[in-house]
Amino acid sequence: MRAISSGRFGTLLKEAFSTPLAALLSLSAGLVIVALGWGSARWLILDAVWPWQDAALCKAQAGICWPFLLEKTRFILFGTYPYELHYRPALVSLMLCLLAVATCRQMVGKGFRLTAGQLALSWLAVIVLSFLLMGGGVLGLEAVDPVRWNGLPILLMLSIIAVALAFPFGVLLALARTQKTYRLLARSAAVYVEVARGVPMLTVLFVGIFVLPLTLPEGTSVSPVVATLVALIFFHASYFAEDIRGGLLSLPAGQGEAAKSLGMTYWQAIRLIILPQAIRRSLPSIVNSTIGAYKDTSLVVVVGIHDLTATARMSFGDPEWRDNALEAYVLVGMWFFLSCAFLSGIGRQLHKTSSR
């Protein structure tokens, strides 16, 4: 083991100092890393104000203010949701995270093995239960106005549910656009995808919030969260459709012809032969679209929905903590970094599995 490690380290050193320019860049990068590491260590440890210390010291010291995080973390996570009911958004966040992680692990052949039907039913149950827990008003749960749905649960509900429902819709759009039997259907799908991808996401959000309720029957109301979720589903579906369409167009025509020669119907060929290969070839762009959709959910703040970044900004709006914006955004940044790193790791494992 020691020989292998030294061999790898020796190879790394040889590559890092193979030329004068490479040596200069390596040394410069090393100095930057050391400077960042030292600055982080001072901020996190050496100059930090610890939870057991007086919060007033935060104004005098330059390090992280742990008393701020101790007091405001629950607010950053759950916003203005009633304090005594925080177990409900916490349970919603836990359910969505666990099911998302379980689904991703199943995609790479790990964890529990569920059939497609069982997985779809699990998602349907969790989605319905999430809205029931957050909203209340049933089963003896105290009702909570959607305006007070803030922080982490609203971020997860809008991003995870939107991606989970937008992906199958995007697959249908890609199939409709690439089929040659019904030209009107193909052109309609193409128009939808190009229009959805050609307008800013903010425009789609405003349409979902202000136009969608006008299309409903008189006397019918829709929650801003639901309206935003519908807008996100239709918006992200267009990007997934283009990802899948790229995979479909990359397949040789002989795949479909071979399926026909075996007596397969169109849907049998799509389900068993064409679509699995297309999705496998589209994995890098699908993962990229998923991560982008997850991060772009923070834009919902412009329509009055307070996700994790918005509650972080609200947390240091208190005059007592107005100097602690960095702590709030570091906490949010760590959440996004870890979750996006997990998604990227799943994407790499999928790519390795599909290339075998």
Protein Blocks (a to p, Z undefined) as FASTA:
>chain_A
ZZmmmmmmmmmmmmmmmpmklmmmmmmmmmmmmmmmmmmmmmmmmmpccfkbcfklmmmp
mbdcfklmmmmmmmmmnomacfklmmmmmmmmmmmmmmmmmmmmmmnopajdddfklmmm
mmmmmmmmmmmmmngopehiacddfklmghjllmmmmmmmmmmmmmmmmmmmmmmmmpck
lmmlmmmmmmmmmmmmmpcfklmmmmmmmmmmmmpcehiacdfklmmmmmmmmmmmmmmm
mmmmmmmmmpcfklmmmmmmnopafklmmmmmmmmmmmmmmmmmmmmmmmmmmmmmmmmm
mnopacfklmmmmmmmpmklmmmmmmmmmmmmmmmmmmmmmmmmmmmmmmmmmmZZ
